[in-house]
């Protein structure tokens, strides 16, 4: 399954964007998050998990990637991908925060499951 969770979303300096909930009732262990970062800010990606698809929690240790900028990734073009393994849940939200505090970023992110 590939699902675009953030589509060319501009996040202001120190701002946050959280995706809508993504139901994952039969996938419980292994995910990848692909993203593209543009702009002069710095991105932090996290996930919020839900046992019921209604109530979401951002637990300690939910960071997927931190300190990501427009020239990161294997091609130095802001495009990268990381694997992560949340605890079993029924749904996820992907949260992106601009942590550089001075500039905005634009993010596109895709959640991939096996």
Protein Blocks (a to p, Z undefined) as FASTA:
>chain_A
ZZdfbghiacdehiacdddddddfkbckbccdddddedjbdcdddddddfklmaccddeh
iafbghiafkgcjkonopacddddddddfbdcdddddfklmaccddddddddZZ
